[in-house]
Amino acid sequence: MVQGKVWGRDFARRIREEEFAVHSVFQSVCNLQADPSQPLLSLVNRAEALAPNALLVEGSLFRKVCRVGEKVQFWSQILMSGEYRVDCRGVAEEELQAPLQRQGQSQTQLQRQFQSQFRLTPPRSGPAALQAVETWLEIHFPGFRAEYSPLRQSLRKALLREDASLLHNVLSRLIGSGPGLTPAGDDFAAGVLLAYTRGIRAAASKEGLSPVNSSKAEVPAVTGCQEGLLPGVISAGRREGFFADIVGIAQALLPLTNAISQTMLVYAVRGEGALYVTGVVDGIYGNAGDVVAAAAKLSRIGASSGRYLLAGVLLGCEVYQTRFSKF
């Protein structure tokens, strides 16, 4: 039996309420599925992969112990799949959804560990961190940001103008397109949407505005179009309406791709994701001194997923800063 360490709020709630089976298995991730219309849950063995729908477990090589299709049971705080057992009796719950700590708020142990790992320094004035990461990406992957160039410009325009029709057109051409287990278009779109919506949530927190209470929000289904599913959106005026559009458009287009990508996109429109992504976004918005190290780590995720996620994050951050930031 291995020890569970930390789980996100959605994993902690749903594992008790729903019946799961193993959906897919990789060396560092084991995905669990219940109702196909709901996001996957994940077992992960690296702290930086922790997300609201994940459980961090000690040192498991999941391909050796988990089998696709096996039922998952959760009984007396023990997670069981075949002969695999995870002791969850001492698991801590991690609040991962809050972007950029407000001044005076305490950080969780995992957030402090993540920031220490990348030696993030206090914020500076100006968008220096964004420029530093853009320069790093161009040096190490020359011309990479030019991929999806026409769609990139159209996506930027859609977000800056809050043009829902154009946004639908662009995302319909991105989602499900390109190579990779999570198609490259999905990774790029998820990076953009996560960074953009996370920036808005950070602004709401800093300005003391009233965001939706995301800690109690239901996880949106991966099909259909529902309103009010973006926690952290400022509840006022046109801005709220456009974010409802973002959620509805993403939801409607999810059937174009696979369950793993669907889950990533569901959380992206909430400004959430794995720490290796949100750490880069928060580092850029906070102008962290060594966010480049976090960006380099993100770029190495998967065969190409990390690079496309990073390219999307840079665009999402740039659009947010152009439209809303007071630099």
Buried (B, 14 or more C-beta within 10 A) or exposed (E): EBBBBBBBBBBBBBBEEBEBBBBBBBEBBBBBBBEEEBBBBBBBBEBBBBBBBBBBBEEBEBEEBBBEEBEBEBEEEBBBBEEBEBBBEEBEEBEBBBBBBEEEEEEBEBBEEBBEBBEBBEBEEEBBBBBBBBEBBEEEBEEBBEBBEEBBEBBBBBBEEBBBEBBBBBBBBBBBBBEBBBBBBBBBBBBBBBBBBBBBBBBBBEEEBEBBEBEEBEBBBBBEBEEBBBBBBBEEEEBBEBBBBBBBBBBBBBEBBBBBBBBBBBBBBBBBBBBBBBBBBBBBBBBBBBBBBBBBBBBEBBEBBBBBBBBBBBBBBBBBBEBEBEE
